[in-house]
């Protein structure tokens, strides 16, 4: 079977930390990526769950927004520029 080259861009820290883990597992980056790609084929999709689970800060913001709606304690802006100005951005 012929080989094909894949170029992947990632930040340096992600590369270094993942290489440390792969090394502990006795793998190199090429082998790890190939294992991932083979799992994609086997699972006919991403081989792990992709979810949008809000973190604690986001959940708190949702609760704050809900309280503002319930109490009517919120401000309406005429434009996004007005909003940014109010936020000091």
C-alpha angles and dihedrals in degrees: 000000000000120000126238127202123231122191116203126186120210136149119275095247093053090049094047096045094046091048090054091053093045091050090053087052091049093250136119126215093264093053092045093051091047090051089052093049092048089051090052089055093045093048094038087229143029106331094226137049118277109202137163101224113166117231123232094271092052092047089052090051090051091052090048090051091048091051091049091052093047094050097036088235100141139100128240119213127206093218142004088251089060090049093050090048091051089050091049094241 
